[in-house]
Amino acid sequence: MKNAVTTSQEGEPTASGGAAPTNAKQRVLVVDDFDDAREMYAEYLEFCGFEVDTARNGLEAVEKAQEGEPDIILMDLSLPVMDGWEATRRIKQDTRTRDIPVMALTGHVLAGNAEHALSVGADEFVAKPCLPQDLENKIRNMLKPSKAKPRSSQE
């Protein structure tokens, strides 16, 4: 039998340290109500070696964050059902999900939006349109071990 080695699509070992379970890909939750944007980012990130889940609204994002424990969440702020502001606030207030980095991703770049996004708990603010490669670089930078918050909370 061959030993299975988890690698990215570029053939590089994943950041899991080698002794990870078979599902060692970093998981990204892409939240956007615009189908084309959600699918484009999801497909590009899958091509880059991430495992991707998607959500169409803020309520679905909160539920998927609680169930799927993504490594990072890309959160559009203008969403139906529950907007990205409230979804981010709920994710950051929940002990199960508060350590998941949230990158606010929006086309509404008005004065004060970045500060507001950070005040509700977003860890990063990115204006759309954003080149997929730039987004990938920001995600990888946020997921570096030195930047990532520990998942286990000492209460």
C-alpha positions as CSV (number, residue, x, y, z in Angstrom):
1,M,0.0,0.0,0.0
2,K,1.1,3.5,-0.8
3,N,1.3,6.2,1.9
4,A,-1.1,9.1,1.1
5,V,0.5,12.5,1.2
6,T,-1.8,15.5,1.2
7,T,-0.7,18.2,-1.2
8,S,-2.1,21.3,-2.7
9,Q,-2.9,21.3,-6.4
10,E,0.5,23.0,-6.9
11,G,2.1,19.8,-5.5
12,E,3.2,21.5,-2.3
13,P,2.5,19.9,1.1
14,T,-0.3,21.5,3.0
15,A,0.3,23.5,6.1
16,S,-1.1,20.7,8.3
17,G,2.4,19.5,9.4
18,G,2.1,16.1,7.7
19,A,0.4,14.1,10.4
20,A,-3.1,15.4,9.7
21,P,-6.2,13.4,8.9
22,T,-7.0,12.8,5.2
23,N,-9.1,16.0,5.1
24,A,-6.2,18.4,5.6
25,K,-7.2,21.1,3.2
26,Q,-7.9,24.5,4.7
27,R,-11.6,25.3,4.6
28,V,-13.0,28.5,3.3
29,L,-16.6,29.6,3.6
30,V,-17.6,32.0,0.8
31,V,-20.7,34.0,1.6
32,D,-22.2,36.1,-1.2
33,D,-25.7,36.4,-2.6
34,F,-24.5,37.1,-6.1
35,D,-24.2,33.7,-7.8
36,D,-21.5,34.6,-10.2
37,A,-19.2,36.2,-7.6
38,R,-19.7,33.3,-5.1
39,E,-19.1,30.6,-7.8
40,M,-16.1,32.5,-9.2
41,Y,-14.3,32.8,-5.8
42,A,-15.3,29.3,-4.9
43,E,-13.9,27.7,-8.1
44,Y,-10.7,29.7,-7.9
45,L,-10.1,28.8,-4.3
46,E,-10.8,25.2,-5.0
47,F,-8.3,25.4,-7.9
48,C,-5.8,26.8,-5.4
49,G,-6.2,23.8,-3.1
50,F,-8.7,25.0,-0.6
51,E,-11.9,23.1,0.4
52,V,-14.7,25.5,-0.2
53,D,-18.3,25.7,1.1
54,T,-20.7,28.5,0.2
55,A,-23.6,30.4,1.7
56,R,-26.1,32.8,0.0
57,N,-27.1,34.8,3.1
58,G,-26.0,35.8,6.5
59,L,-28.2,33.3,8.4
60,E,-26.9,30.4,6.3
61,A,-23.3,31.7,6.9
62,V,-23.8,31.6,10.7
63,E,-25.3,28.1,10.5
64,K,-22.5,26.8,8.2
65,A,-19.8,28.4,10.4
66,Q,-21.2,26.5,13.4
67,E,-21.6,23.2,11.6
68,G,-18.6,23.2,9.3
69,E,-15.9,25.0,11.3
70,P,-14.2,26.7,8.4
71,D,-10.7,28.0,8.8
72,I,-11.7,31.4,7.4
73,I,-14.9,33.1,6.2
74,L,-15.2,35.5,3.2
75,M,-18.3,37.6,4.2
76,D,-20.1,39.8,1.8
77,L,-21.8,42.6,3.8
78,S,-24.9,43.2,1.7
79,L,-26.8,40.0,2.0
80,P,-30.5,39.0,2.2
81,V,-32.2,37.4,5.2
82,M,-29.4,38.6,7.6
83,D,-26.8,41.0,6.4
84,G,-23.0,40.4,6.7
85,W,-22.7,42.9,9.5
86,E,-25.1,40.9,11.8
87,A,-23.8,37.5,10.6
88,T,-20.2,38.6,11.5
89,R,-21.3,39.9,14.9
90,R,-23.1,36.6,15.7
91,I,-20.1,34.5,14.6
92,K,-17.8,36.6,16.7
93,Q,-20.1,36.4,19.8
94,D,-20.5,32.6,19.6
95,T,-17.8,30.7,21.6
96,R,-17.9,28.0,18.9
97,T,-17.0,30.3,16.1
98,R,-15.4,33.4,17.5
99,D,-11.9,32.4,16.6
100,I,-12.6,31.9,12.9
101,P,-11.1,34.8,10.9
102,V,-13.7,36.8,9.0
103,M,-12.7,38.8,5.9
104,A,-15.4,41.3,5.0
105,L,-15.7,41.5,1.2
106,T,-17.9,44.2,-0.2
107,G,-18.5,46.4,-3.2
108,H,-19.9,49.1,-0.9
109,V,-16.7,51.0,-0.1
110,L,-18.2,54.0,1.7
111,A,-16.4,56.1,4.3
112,G,-16.6,54.3,7.6
113,N,-17.5,50.8,6.2
114,A,-14.0,49.4,7.0
115,E,-14.1,50.7,10.5
116,H,-17.7,49.4,11.0
117,A,-16.8,46.0,9.7
118,L,-13.8,45.8,12.1
119,S,-16.0,47.0,15.0
120,V,-18.5,44.1,14.5
121,G,-15.6,41.6,14.5
122,A,-14.2,41.3,11.0
123,D,-10.5,40.6,10.9
124,E,-9.9,42.1,7.5
125,F,-11.8,44.4,5.0
126,V,-11.4,43.9,1.3
127,A,-13.1,46.0,-1.4
128,K,-14.7,44.2,-4.4
129,P,-13.9,43.8,-7.2
130,C,-10.8,42.0,-5.9
131,L,-8.6,40.0,-8.1
132,P,-8.8,36.3,-7.1
133,Q,-5.0,36.0,-6.8
134,D,-4.9,39.0,-4.4
135,L,-7.8,37.5,-2.4
136,E,-5.9,34.1,-2.3
137,N,-2.8,35.9,-1.0
138,K,-4.8,37.7,1.7
139,I,-6.4,34.4,2.8
140,R,-3.0,32.6,3.0
141,N,-1.6,35.5,4.9
142,M,-4.5,35.4,7.4
143,L,-4.1,31.7,7.8
144,K,-0.4,31.7,8.6
145,P,0.2,30.1,12.0
146,S,1.6,33.4,13.4
147,K,-1.6,35.2,12.4
148,A,-4.2,32.6,13.1
149,K,-6.0,32.7,16.5
150,P,-6.0,29.5,18.5
151,R,-9.1,27.4,18.1
152,S,-9.1,26.1,21.7
153,S,-10.4,28.7,24.1
154,Q,-9.3,28.7,27.7
155,E,-12.3,29.9,29.7
